[in-house]
Amino acid sequence: MDPPRPWLLLIHQLPPKPPYLRVKVWRRLQALGAVPIKNSVYVLPNTEDAREDFEWVLREVRQEGGEASICEARLVDGLTDDEVRSSFQAAREKDYRDLASDIRAFARETLPRRGRAISREARAPVEQALSRFRKRLAEVGKIDFFPAPGRVTVEGLLEDLEGRLADQVGAVRVPAPRSIRVADVQNRVWVTRTGVHVDRIASAWLIRRFVDPHARFKFVPSKG
């Protein structure tokens, strides 16, 4: 028995008119999470859901006078499976970065300084924004076929936003920082989330350089 073909390809050719059709098909393919591997050739993992999604696009193209075919495919030479998976991850990573940027901008422009609770009047817009961000995360997650690391960052930002929202109305007293001797935090295991970026690389360097020369690091999922 032949090994399963891991990919579905949609190959289409669009008529020059109507002019909006090209943009319409492109947007539909973007919403499905498909990525291009050549001009007018898009790929999805070979699943029943993906086949159904591509069939909808195929019918739309043909109804507008275009041509389209769906193929099961195995990559034999040239482009590799890993490169295709990397293309999916890169596309979703961009989606996660855009969402993280929007969450940070909202928090910067809307939320009070840390140490102060969100007022009763401001809670409703924050709750609405949080709901929108959660919906966008769910939409990206549905087409994140080969999990991109940026999801961890977005989840952390949303958890922080939810934590700020959970504060009681009114000012929150910030306790005075407790002094800690450097000797108390040496020869320790330091824990951080997976998907390390430059800020936590710098933090690890700072710890090793100035705090705990023998520090060990563990990288764990954000939940669990």
PyMOL commands that set and color helices and strands:
alter all, ss='L'
color gray80, all
select helices_A, chain A and resi 20-32+48-63+81-110+120-142+150-165+182-185+198-211
alter helices_A, ss='H'
color red, helices_A
select strands_A, chain A and resi 7-13+35-38+41-45+67-73+189-193+216-220
alter strands_A, ss='S'
color yellow, strands_A
deselect
rebuild
show_as cartoon
